[in-house]
Amino acid sequence: MSRRCDLTGKRRLVGNKVSHSNIKTKMQQEVNLKTKRVFDPVSGETVKLRLSTSAIRTLDKLGSLSKFIQKYGVKYGLVER
């Protein structure tokens, strides 16, 4: 299973760590993912999703999964049931 947010599609960042002597080594920054059950009052379903913490905060602000999908134009295929 890939480390990717189900709603926003966020994934790891890859770059170089640069030392004081300018030696470059590869590094990865992983996404802060949490597993969360989300209830959608419009459809009446509870869905288990792997979400980034920023997506969880946005869901809390908007109030429902349907509003999140409408506002940000998320393809519904990303949400696994």
PDB file with one MODEL, atoms N, CA, C and O in Angstrom:
MODEL        1
ATOM      1  N   MET A   1       0.838  -1.169   0.000  1.00  0.00           N
ATOM      2  CA  MET A   1       0.000   0.000   0.000  1.00  0.00           C
ATOM      3  C   MET A   1       0.891   1.242   0.000  1.00  0.00           C
ATOM      4  O   MET A   1       1.794   1.368   0.826  1.00  0.00           O
ATOM      5  N   SER A   2       0.630   2.142  -0.922  1.00  0.00           N
ATOM      6  CA  SER A   2       1.468   3.330  -1.017  1.00  0.00           C
ATOM      7  C   SER A   2       1.104   4.330   0.071  1.00  0.00           C
ATOM      8  O   SER A   2      -0.033   4.382   0.540  1.00  0.00           O
ATOM      9  N   ARG A   3       2.078   5.107   0.452  1.00  0.00           N
ATOM     10  CA  ARG A   3       1.842   6.144   1.447  1.00  0.00           C
ATOM     11  C   ARG A   3       1.348   7.379   0.718  1.00  0.00           C
ATOM     12  O   ARG A   3       2.122   8.260   0.344  1.00  0.00           O
ATOM     13  N   ARG A   4       0.035   7.419   0.527  1.00  0.00           N
ATOM     14  CA  ARG A   4      -0.577   8.501  -0.227  1.00  0.00           C
ATOM     15  C   ARG A   4      -1.926   8.821   0.402  1.00  0.00           C
ATOM     16  O   ARG A   4      -2.661   7.918   0.803  1.00  0.00           O
ATOM     17  N   CYS A   5      -2.248  10.104   0.487  1.00  0.00           N
ATOM     18  CA  CYS A   5      -3.535  10.527   1.036  1.00  0.00           C
ATOM     19  C   CYS A   5      -4.637  10.170   0.038  1.00  0.00           C
ATOM     20  O   CYS A   5      -4.497  10.423  -1.158  1.00  0.00           O
ATOM     21  N   ASP A   6      -5.735   9.581   0.527  1.00  0.00           N
ATOM     22  CA  ASP A   6      -6.817   9.157  -0.347  1.00  0.00           C
ATOM     23  C   ASP A   6      -7.577  10.323  -0.967  1.00  0.00           C
ATOM     24  O   ASP A   6      -8.105  10.190  -2.071  1.00  0.00           O
ATOM     25  N   LEU A   7      -7.643  11.450  -0.290  1.00  0.00           N
ATOM     26  CA  LEU A   7      -8.404  12.581  -0.826  1.00  0.00           C
ATOM     27  C   LEU A   7      -7.538  13.578  -1.582  1.00  0.00           C
ATOM     28  O   LEU A   7      -7.879  13.972  -2.697  1.00  0.00           O
ATOM     29  N   THR A   8      -6.433  13.987  -0.994  1.00  0.00           N
ATOM     30  CA  THR A   8      -5.635  15.044  -1.614  1.00  0.00           C
ATOM     31  C   THR A   8      -4.579  14.511  -2.556  1.00  0.00           C
ATOM     32  O   THR A   8      -4.096  15.248  -3.416  1.00  0.00           O
ATOM     33  N   GLY A   9      -4.208  13.248  -2.418  1.00  0.00           N
ATOM     34  CA  GLY A   9      -3.176  12.679  -3.283  1.00  0.00           C
ATOM     35  C   GLY A   9      -1.762  13.036  -2.868  1.00  0.00           C
ATOM     36  O   GLY A   9      -0.816  12.803  -3.621  1.00  0.00           O
ATOM     37  N   LYS A  10      -1.609  13.601  -1.673  1.00  0.00           N
ATOM     38  CA  LYS A  10      -0.274  13.950  -1.200  1.00  0.00           C
ATOM     39  C   LYS A  10       0.571  12.697  -1.057  1.00  0.00           C
ATOM     40  O   LYS A  10       0.077  11.651  -0.637  1.00  0.00           O
ATOM     41  N   ARG A  11       1.863  12.807  -1.412  1.00  0.00           N
ATOM     42  CA  ARG A  11       2.781  11.693  -1.263  1.00  0.00           C
ATOM     43  C   ARG A  11       4.129  12.228  -0.832  1.00  0.00           C
ATOM     44  O   ARG A  11       4.279  13.429  -0.612  1.00  0.00           O
ATOM     45  N   ARG A  12       5.122  11.340  -0.707  1.00  0.00           N
ATOM     46  CA  ARG A  12       6.417  11.745  -0.174  1.00  0.00           C
ATOM     47  C   ARG A  12       7.119  12.749  -1.078  1.00  0.00           C
ATOM     48  O   ARG A  12       6.909  12.774  -2.291  1.00  0.00           O
ATOM     49  N   LEU A  13       7.962  13.578  -0.455  1.00  0.00           N
ATOM     50  CA  LEU A  13       8.833  14.492  -1.170  1.00  0.00           C
ATOM     51  C   LEU A  13      10.234  13.899  -1.190  1.00  0.00           C
ATOM     52  O   LEU A  13      10.694  13.356  -0.186  1.00  0.00           O
ATOM     53  N   VAL A  14      10.908  14.000  -2.320  1.00  0.00           N
ATOM     54  CA  VAL A  14      12.258  13.473  -2.451  1.00  0.00           C
ATOM     55  C   VAL A  14      13.181  14.636  -2.787  1.00  0.00           C
ATOM     56  O   VAL A  14      12.881  15.460  -3.651  1.00  0.00           O
ATOM     57  N   GLY A  15      14.307  14.685  -2.089  1.00  0.00           N
ATOM     58  CA  GLY A  15      15.260  15.751  -2.341  1.00  0.00           C
ATOM     59  C   GLY A  15      16.623  15.371  -1.808  1.00  0.00           C
ATOM     60  O   GLY A  15      16.886  14.210  -1.495  1.00  0.00           O
ATOM     61  N   ASN A  16      17.474  16.353  -1.711  1.00  0.00           N
ATOM     62  CA  ASN A  16      18.826  16.137  -1.217  1.00  0.00           C
ATOM     63  C   ASN A  16      19.016  16.804   0.133  1.00  0.00           C
ATOM     64  O   ASN A  16      18.561  17.925   0.362  1.00  0.00           O
ATOM     65  N   LYS A  17      19.698  16.095   1.023  1.00  0.00           N
ATOM     66  CA  LYS A  17      20.145  16.684   2.275  1.00  0.00           C
ATOM     67  C   LYS A  17      21.558  17.178   1.999  1.00  0.00           C
ATOM     68  O   LYS A  17      22.399  16.401   1.546  1.00  0.00           O
ATOM     69  N   VAL A  18      21.837  18.440   2.260  1.00  0.00           N
ATOM     70  CA  VAL A  18      23.133  19.027   1.930  1.00  0.00           C
ATOM     71  C   VAL A  18      23.873  19.341   3.220  1.00  0.00           C
ATOM     72  O   VAL A  18      23.381  20.089   4.065  1.00  0.00           O
ATOM     73  N   SER A  19      25.061  18.762   3.363  1.00  0.00           N
ATOM     74  CA  SER A  19      25.853  18.969   4.568  1.00  0.00           C
ATOM     75  C   SER A  19      26.620  20.292   4.474  1.00  0.00           C
ATOM     76  O   SER A  19      26.578  20.982   3.456  1.00  0.00           O
ATOM     77  N   HIS A  20      27.314  20.622   5.551  1.00  0.00           N
ATOM     78  CA  HIS A  20      28.112  21.841   5.583  1.00  0.00           C
ATOM     79  C   HIS A  20      29.219  21.807   4.527  1.00  0.00           C
ATOM     80  O   HIS A  20      29.582  22.843   3.968  1.00  0.00           O
ATOM     81  N   SER A  21      29.756  20.606   4.256  1.00  0.00           N
ATOM     82  CA  SER A  21      30.805  20.479   3.243  1.00  0.00           C
ATOM     83  C   SER A  21      30.230  20.270   1.842  1.00  0.00           C
ATOM     84  O   SER A  21      30.964  19.928   0.914  1.00  0.00           O
ATOM     85  N   ASN A  22      28.928  20.473   1.688  1.00  0.00           N
ATOM     86  CA  ASN A  22      28.213  20.418   0.407  1.00  0.00           C
ATOM     87  C   ASN A  22      28.117  19.003  -0.166  1.00  0.00           C
ATOM     88  O   ASN A  22      28.010  18.835  -1.381  1.00  0.00           O
ATOM     89  N   ILE A  23      28.156  17.984   0.699  1.00  0.00           N
ATOM     90  CA  ILE A  23      27.924  16.614   0.265  1.00  0.00           C
ATOM     91  C   ILE A  23      26.417  16.387   0.222  1.00  0.00           C
ATOM     92  O   ILE A  23      25.706  16.677   1.185  1.00  0.00           O
ATOM     93  N   LYS A  24      25.943  15.867  -0.901  1.00  0.00           N
ATOM     94  CA  LYS A  24      24.505  15.679  -1.083  1.00  0.00           C
ATOM     95  C   LYS A  24      24.139  14.208  -0.942  1.00  0.00           C
ATOM     96  O   LYS A  24      24.727  13.348  -1.598  1.00  0.00           O
ATOM     97  N   THR A  25      23.164  13.924  -0.081  1.00  0.00           N
ATOM     98  CA  THR A  25      22.643  12.568   0.072  1.00  0.00           C
ATOM     99  C   THR A  25      21.137  12.626  -0.084  1.00  0.00           C
ATOM    100  O   THR A  25      20.493  13.584   0.342  1.00  0.00           O
ATOM    101  N   LYS A  26      20.577  11.589  -0.700  1.00  0.00           N
ATOM    102  CA  LYS A  26      19.133  11.537  -0.927  1.00  0.00           C
ATOM    103  C   LYS A  26      18.384  11.419   0.395  1.00  0.00           C
ATOM    104  O   LYS A  26      18.824  10.740   1.323  1.00  0.00           O
ATOM    105  N   MET A  27      17.244  12.095   0.457  1.00  0.00           N
ATOM    106  CA  MET A  27      16.388  11.995   1.627  1.00  0.00           C
ATOM    107  C   MET A  27      14.938  12.027   1.171  1.00  0.00           C
ATOM    108  O   MET A  27      14.624  12.485   0.072  1.00  0.00           O
ATOM    109  N   GLN A  28      14.063  11.533   2.034  1.00  0.00           N
ATOM    110  CA  GLN A  28      12.639  11.517   1.745  1.00  0.00           C
ATOM    111  C   GLN A  28      11.878  12.074   2.931  1.00  0.00           C
ATOM    112  O   GLN A  28      12.176  11.757   4.082  1.00  0.00           O
ATOM    113  N   GLN A  29      10.891  12.911   2.638  1.00  0.00           N
ATOM    114  CA  GLN A  29       9.992  13.396   3.672  1.00  0.00           C
ATOM    115  C   GLN A  29       8.659  12.689   3.466  1.00  0.00           C
ATOM    116  O   GLN A  29       8.010  12.865   2.435  1.00  0.00           O
ATOM    117  N   GLU A  30       8.255  11.894   4.444  1.00  0.00           N
ATOM    118  CA  GLU A  30       7.005  11.146   4.336  1.00  0.00           C
ATOM    119  C   GLU A  30       5.821  12.028   4.745  1.00  0.00           C
ATOM    120  O   GLU A  30       5.968  12.983   5.508  1.00  0.00           O
ATOM    121  N   VAL A  31       4.667  11.686   4.225  1.00  0.00           N
ATOM    122  CA  VAL A  31       3.430  12.383   4.546  1.00  0.00           C
ATOM    123  C   VAL A  31       2.937  11.908   5.907  1.00  0.00           C
ATOM    124  O   VAL A  31       3.089  10.736   6.251  1.00  0.00           O
ATOM    125  N   ASN A  32       2.353  12.804   6.671  1.00  0.00           N
ATOM    126  CA  ASN A  32       1.803  12.459   7.978  1.00  0.00           C
ATOM    127  C   ASN A  32       0.395  11.898   7.778  1.00  0.00           C
ATOM    128  O   ASN A  32      -0.582  12.645   7.763  1.00  0.00           O
ATOM    129  N   LEU A  33       0.301  10.569   7.624  1.00  0.00           N
ATOM    130  CA  LEU A  33      -0.971   9.917   7.345  1.00  0.00           C
ATOM    131  C   LEU A  33      -1.574   9.285   8.590  1.00  0.00           C
ATOM    132  O   LEU A  33      -0.863   8.732   9.428  1.00  0.00           O
ATOM    133  N   LYS A  34      -2.865   9.373   8.696  1.00  0.00           N
ATOM    134  CA  LYS A  34      -3.632   8.747   9.765  1.00  0.00           C
ATOM    135  C   LYS A  34      -4.808   8.006   9.136  1.00  0.00           C
ATOM    136  O   LYS A  34      -5.355   8.454   8.128  1.00  0.00           O
ATOM    137  N   THR A  35      -5.201   6.880   9.722  1.00  0.00           N
ATOM    138  CA  THR A  35      -6.384   6.165   9.275  1.00  0.00           C
ATOM    139  C   THR A  35      -7.578   6.720  10.033  1.00  0.00           C
ATOM    140  O   THR A  35      -7.570   6.792  11.262  1.00  0.00           O
ATOM    141  N   LYS A  36      -8.614   7.116   9.280  1.00  0.00           N
ATOM    142  CA  LYS A  36      -9.769   7.752   9.904  1.00  0.00           C
ATOM    143  C   LYS A  36     -11.052   7.246   9.247  1.00  0.00           C
ATOM    144  O   LYS A  36     -11.127   7.090   8.029  1.00  0.00           O
ATOM    145  N   ARG A  37     -12.048   6.995  10.078  1.00  0.00           N
ATOM    146  CA  ARG A  37     -13.373   6.661   9.566  1.00  0.00           C
ATOM    147  C   ARG A  37     -14.154   7.956   9.434  1.00  0.00           C
ATOM    148  O   ARG A  37     -14.269   8.723  10.390  1.00  0.00           O
ATOM    149  N   VAL A  38     -14.690   8.196   8.241  1.00  0.00           N
ATOM    150  CA  VAL A  38     -15.395   9.441   7.947  1.00  0.00           C
ATOM    151  C   VAL A  38     -16.846   9.111   7.622  1.00  0.00           C
ATOM    152  O   VAL A  38     -17.123   8.259   6.778  1.00  0.00           O
ATOM    153  N   PHE A  39     -17.769   9.789   8.297  1.00  0.00           N
ATOM    154  CA  PHE A  39     -19.193   9.615   8.036  1.00  0.00           C
ATOM    155  C   PHE A  39     -19.657  10.706   7.091  1.00  0.00           C
ATOM    156  O   PHE A  39     -19.398  11.886   7.326  1.00  0.00           O
ATOM    157  N   ASP A  40     -20.343  10.319   6.019  1.00  0.00           N
ATOM    158  CA  ASP A  40     -20.897  11.271   5.064  1.00  0.00           C
ATOM    159  C   ASP A  40     -22.404  11.339   5.269  1.00  0.00           C
ATOM    160  O   ASP A  40     -23.108  10.380   4.952  1.00  0.00           O
ATOM    161  N   PRO A  41     -22.923  12.469   5.801  1.00  0.00           N
ATOM    162  CA  PRO A  41     -24.359  12.543   6.081  1.00  0.00           C
ATOM    163  C   PRO A  41     -25.231  12.544   4.828  1.00  0.00           C
ATOM    164  O   PRO A  41     -26.401  12.169   4.898  1.00  0.00           O
ATOM    165  N   VAL A  42     -24.687  12.956   3.688  1.00  0.00           N
ATOM    166  CA  VAL A  42     -25.483  12.987   2.461  1.00  0.00           C
ATOM    167  C   VAL A  42     -25.796  11.572   1.984  1.00  0.00           C
ATOM    168  O   VAL A  42     -26.945  11.249   1.685  1.00  0.00           O
ATOM    169  N   SER A  43     -24.752  10.724   1.917  1.00  0.00           N
ATOM    170  CA  SER A  43     -24.965   9.353   1.446  1.00  0.00           C
ATOM    171  C   SER A  43     -25.322   8.401   2.587  1.00  0.00           C
ATOM    172  O   SER A  43     -25.849   7.317   2.339  1.00  0.00           O
ATOM    173  N   GLY A  44     -25.044   8.790   3.828  1.00  0.00           N
ATOM    174  CA  GLY A  44     -25.348   7.945   4.978  1.00  0.00           C
ATOM    175  C   GLY A  44     -24.366   6.806   5.174  1.00  0.00           C
ATOM    176  O   GLY A  44     -24.687   5.830   5.851  1.00  0.00           O
ATOM    177  N   GLU A  45     -23.177   6.907   4.598  1.00  0.00           N
ATOM    178  CA  GLU A  45     -22.178   5.850   4.692  1.00  0.00           C
ATOM    179  C   GLU A  45     -20.991   6.285   5.537  1.00  0.00           C
ATOM    180  O   GLU A  45     -20.675   7.471   5.630  1.00  0.00           O
ATOM    181  N   THR A  46     -20.340   5.305   6.151  1.00  0.00           N
ATOM    182  CA  THR A  46     -19.084   5.536   6.847  1.00  0.00           C
ATOM    183  C   THR A  46     -17.976   4.894   6.022  1.00  0.00           C
ATOM    184  O   THR A  46     -18.066   3.723   5.654  1.00  0.00           O
ATOM    185  N   VAL A  47     -16.933   5.667   5.735  1.00  0.00           N
ATOM    186  CA  VAL A  47     -15.847   5.204   4.879  1.00  0.00           C
ATOM    187  C   VAL A  47     -14.549   5.280   5.664  1.00  0.00           C
ATOM    188  O   VAL A  47     -14.299   6.266   6.358  1.00  0.00           O
ATOM    189  N   LYS A  48     -13.719   4.243   5.560  1.00  0.00           N
ATOM    190  CA  LYS A  48     -12.420   4.227   6.222  1.00  0.00           C
ATOM    191  C   LYS A  48     -11.360   4.703   5.225  1.00  0.00           C
ATOM    192  O   LYS A  48     -11.177   4.092   4.172  1.00  0.00           O
ATOM    193  N   LEU A  49     -10.663   5.796   5.557  1.00  0.00           N
ATOM    194  CA  LEU A  49      -9.712   6.422   4.643  1.00  0.00           C
ATOM    195  C   LEU A  49      -8.369   6.625   5.314  1.00  0.00           C
ATOM    196  O   LEU A  49      -8.288   6.744   6.537  1.00  0.00           O
ATOM    197  N   ARG A  50      -7.304   6.666   4.505  1.00  0.00           N
ATOM    198  CA  ARG A  50      -5.979   7.085   4.973  1.00  0.00           C
ATOM    199  C   ARG A  50      -5.803   8.528   4.541  1.00  0.00           C
ATOM    200  O   ARG A  50      -5.656   8.814   3.353  1.00  0.00           O
ATOM    201  N   LEU A  51      -5.816   9.441   5.509  1.00  0.00           N
ATOM    202  CA  LEU A  51      -5.809  10.867   5.206  1.00  0.00           C
ATOM    203  C   LEU A  51      -4.590  11.542   5.808  1.00  0.00           C
ATOM    204  O   LEU A  51      -4.078  11.132   6.850  1.00  0.00           O
ATOM    205  N   SER A  52      -4.134  12.591   5.125  1.00  0.00           N
ATOM    206  CA  SER A  52      -3.100  13.434   5.707  1.00  0.00           C
ATOM    207  C   SER A  52      -3.755  14.287   6.790  1.00  0.00           C
ATOM    208  O   SER A  52      -4.964  14.519   6.762  1.00  0.00           O
ATOM    209  N   THR A  53      -2.961  14.742   7.729  1.00  0.00           N
ATOM    210  CA  THR A  53      -3.528  15.510   8.838  1.00  0.00           C
ATOM    211  C   THR A  53      -4.104  16.828   8.346  1.00  0.00           C
ATOM    212  O   THR A  53      -5.059  17.335   8.935  1.00  0.00           O
ATOM    213  N   SER A  54      -3.549  17.397   7.280  1.00  0.00           N
ATOM    214  CA  SER A  54      -4.124  18.633   6.744  1.00  0.00           C
ATOM    215  C   SER A  54      -5.490  18.369   6.118  1.00  0.00           C
ATOM    216  O   SER A  54      -6.371  19.225   6.191  1.00  0.00           O
ATOM    217  N   ALA A  55      -5.684  17.199   5.502  1.00  0.00           N
ATOM    218  CA  ALA A  55      -6.990  16.859   4.944  1.00  0.00           C
ATOM    219  C   ALA A  55      -8.011  16.631   6.057  1.00  0.00           C
ATOM    220  O   ALA A  55      -9.183  16.976   5.904  1.00  0.00           O
ATOM    221  N   ILE A  56      -7.573  16.054   7.176  1.00  0.00           N
ATOM    222  CA  ILE A  56      -8.470  15.853   8.320  1.00  0.00           C
ATOM    223  C   ILE A  56      -8.928  17.197   8.867  1.00  0.00           C
ATOM    224  O   ILE A  56     -10.102  17.369   9.197  1.00  0.00           O
ATOM    225  N   ARG A  57      -8.012  18.144   8.962  1.00  0.00           N
ATOM    226  CA  ARG A  57      -8.374  19.480   9.454  1.00  0.00           C
ATOM    227  C   ARG A  57      -9.352  20.155   8.500  1.00  0.00           C
ATOM    228  O   ARG A  57     -10.288  20.818   8.944  1.00  0.00           O
ATOM    229  N   THR A  58      -9.148  19.995   7.194  1.00  0.00           N
ATOM    230  CA  THR A  58     -10.055  20.591   6.222  1.00  0.00           C
ATOM    231  C   THR A  58     -11.427  19.936   6.290  1.00  0.00           C
ATOM    232  O   THR A  58     -12.445  20.619   6.179  1.00  0.00           O
ATOM    233  N   LEU A  59     -11.467  18.616   6.472  1.00  0.00           N
ATOM    234  CA  LEU A  59     -12.750  17.929   6.635  1.00  0.00           C
ATOM    235  C   LEU A  59     -13.499  18.435   7.861  1.00  0.00           C
ATOM    236  O   LEU A  59     -14.714  18.632   7.815  1.00  0.00           O
ATOM    237  N   ASP A  60     -12.779  18.643   8.953  1.00  0.00           N
ATOM    238  CA  ASP A  60     -13.412  19.168  10.164  1.00  0.00           C
ATOM    239  C   ASP A  60     -13.966  20.565   9.920  1.00  0.00           C
ATOM    240  O   ASP A  60     -15.037  20.907  10.422  1.00  0.00           O
ATOM    241  N   LYS A  61     -13.249  21.364   9.160  1.00  0.00           N
ATOM    242  CA  LYS A  61     -13.681  22.733   8.885  1.00  0.00           C
ATOM    243  C   LYS A  61     -14.914  22.753   7.989  1.00  0.00           C
ATOM    244  O   LYS A  61     -15.845  23.519   8.237  1.00  0.00           O
ATOM    245  N   LEU A  62     -14.932  21.912   6.941  1.00  0.00           N
ATOM    246  CA  LEU A  62     -16.049  21.911   5.997  1.00  0.00           C
ATOM    247  C   LEU A  62     -17.261  21.160   6.521  1.00  0.00           C
ATOM    248  O   LEU A  62     -18.393  21.519   6.198  1.00  0.00           O
ATOM    249  N   GLY A  63     -17.048  20.126   7.324  1.00  0.00           N
ATOM    250  CA  GLY A  63     -18.166  19.444   7.950  1.00  0.00           C
ATOM    251  C   GLY A  63     -18.551  18.118   7.347  1.00  0.00           C
ATOM    252  O   GLY A  63     -19.094  17.269   8.053  1.00  0.00           O
ATOM    253  N   SER A  64     -18.292  17.897   6.049  1.00  0.00           N
ATOM    254  CA  SER A  64     -18.681  16.607   5.476  1.00  0.00           C
ATOM    255  C   SER A  64     -17.788  16.256   4.296  1.00  0.00           C
ATOM    256  O   SER A  64     -17.132  17.114   3.704  1.00  0.00           O
ATOM    257  N   LEU A  65     -17.785  14.986   3.981  1.00  0.00           N
ATOM    258  CA  LEU A  65     -16.990  14.468   2.877  1.00  0.00           C
ATOM    259  C   LEU A  65     -17.500  14.987   1.539  1.00  0.00           C
ATOM    260  O   LEU A  65     -16.704  15.277   0.646  1.00  0.00           O
ATOM    261  N   SER A  66     -18.809  15.106   1.390  1.00  0.00           N
ATOM    262  CA  SER A  66     -19.389  15.587   0.135  1.00  0.00           C
ATOM    263  C   SER A  66     -18.981  17.021  -0.161  1.00  0.00           C
ATOM    264  O   SER A  66     -18.692  17.353  -1.311  1.00  0.00           O
ATOM    265  N   LYS A  67     -18.951  17.876   0.854  1.00  0.00           N
ATOM    266  CA  LYS A  67     -18.532  19.262   0.665  1.00  0.00           C
ATOM    267  C   LYS A  67     -17.065  19.341   0.269  1.00  0.00           C
ATOM    268  O   LYS A  67     -16.683  20.177  -0.549  1.00  0.00           O
ATOM    269  N   PHE A  68     -16.235  18.464   0.853  1.00  0.00           N
ATOM    270  CA  PHE A  68     -14.813  18.420   0.504  1.00  0.00           C
ATOM    271  C   PHE A  68     -14.649  18.055  -0.967  1.00  0.00           C
ATOM    272  O   PHE A  68     -13.862  18.677  -1.682  1.00  0.00           O
ATOM    273  N   ILE A  69     -15.386  17.054  -1.414  1.00  0.00           N
ATOM    274  CA  ILE A  69     -15.281  16.590  -2.801  1.00  0.00           C
ATOM    275  C   ILE A  69     -15.775  17.660  -3.770  1.00  0.00           C
ATOM    276  O   ILE A  69     -15.177  17.852  -4.829  1.00  0.00           O
ATOM    277  N   GLN A  70     -16.854  18.356  -3.425  1.00  0.00           N
ATOM    278  CA  GLN A  70     -17.372  19.419  -4.288  1.00  0.00           C
ATOM    279  C   GLN A  70     -16.417  20.595  -4.371  1.00  0.00           C
ATOM    280  O   GLN A  70     -16.177  21.124  -5.456  1.00  0.00           O
ATOM    281  N   LYS A  71     -15.869  21.010  -3.236  1.00  0.00           N
ATOM    282  CA  LYS A  71     -15.030  22.210  -3.212  1.00  0.00           C
ATOM    283  C   LYS A  71     -13.700  22.004  -3.912  1.00  0.00           C
ATOM    284  O   LYS A  71     -13.241  22.884  -4.640  1.00  0.00           O
ATOM    285  N   TYR A  72     -13.068  20.841  -3.700  1.00  0.00           N
ATOM    286  CA  TYR A  72     -11.731  20.635  -4.233  1.00  0.00           C
ATOM    287  C   TYR A  72     -11.706  19.769  -5.482  1.00  0.00           C
ATOM    288  O   TYR A  72     -10.625  19.478  -5.995  1.00  0.00           O
ATOM    289  N   GLY A  73     -12.852  19.350  -5.984  1.00  0.00           N
ATOM    290  CA  GLY A  73     -12.918  18.611  -7.232  1.00  0.00           C
ATOM    291  C   GLY A  73     -12.194  17.284  -7.196  1.00  0.00           C
ATOM    292  O   GLY A  73     -11.566  16.892  -8.179  1.00  0.00           O
ATOM    293  N   VAL A  74     -12.272  16.592  -6.081  1.00  0.00           N
ATOM    294  CA  VAL A  74     -11.616  15.294  -5.937  1.00  0.00           C
ATOM    295  C   VAL A  74     -12.387  14.271  -6.758  1.00  0.00           C
ATOM    296  O   VAL A  74     -13.618  14.244  -6.733  1.00  0.00           O
ATOM    297  N   LYS A  75     -11.659  13.431  -7.486  1.00  0.00           N
ATOM    298  CA  LYS A  75     -12.316  12.350  -8.207  1.00  0.00           C
ATOM    299  C   LYS A  75     -12.782  11.319  -7.197  1.00  0.00           C
ATOM    300  O   LYS A  75     -12.028  10.935  -6.302  1.00  0.00           O
ATOM    301  N   TYR A  76     -14.006  10.875  -7.335  1.00  0.00           N
ATOM    302  CA  TYR A  76     -14.577   9.969  -6.348  1.00  0.00           C
ATOM    303  C   TYR A  76     -13.922   8.605  -6.396  1.00  0.00           C
ATOM    304  O   TYR A  76     -14.098   7.820  -5.464  1.00  0.00           O
ATOM    305  N   GLY A  77     -13.164   8.283  -7.457  1.00  0.00           N
ATOM    306  CA  GLY A  77     -12.478   7.013  -7.564  1.00  0.00           C
ATOM    307  C   GLY A  77     -11.336   6.887  -6.565  1.00  0.00           C
ATOM    308  O   GLY A  77     -10.928   5.775  -6.231  1.00  0.00           O
ATOM    309  N   LEU A  78     -10.808   8.028  -6.076  1.00  0.00           N
ATOM    310  CA  LEU A  78      -9.735   7.983  -5.085  1.00  0.00           C
ATOM    311  C   LEU A  78     -10.225   7.456  -3.760  1.00  0.00           C
ATOM    312  O   LEU A  78      -9.448   6.892  -2.989  1.00  0.00           O
ATOM    313  N   VAL A  79     -11.510   7.631  -3.481  1.00  0.00           N
ATOM    314  CA  VAL A  79     -12.067   7.183  -2.215  1.00  0.00           C
ATOM    315  C   VAL A  79     -12.422   5.716  -2.350  1.00  0.00           C
ATOM    316  O   VAL A  79     -13.315   5.360  -3.119  1.00  0.00           O
ATOM    317  N   GLU A  80     -11.725   4.856  -1.603  1.00  0.00           N
ATOM    318  CA  GLU A  80     -11.998   3.429  -1.648  1.00  0.00           C
ATOM    319  C   GLU A  80     -13.046   3.080  -0.607  1.00  0.00           C
ATOM    320  O   GLU A  80     -12.983   3.542   0.533  1.00  0.00           O
ATOM    321  N   ARG A  81     -13.997   2.274  -1.002  1.00  0.00           N
ATOM    322  CA  ARG A  81     -15.051   1.889  -0.061  1.00  0.00           C
ATOM    323  C   ARG A  81     -14.803   0.524   0.473  1.00  0.00           C
ATOM    324  O   ARG A  81     -15.585   0.026   1.282  1.00  0.00           O
TER     325      ARG A  81
ENDMDL
END
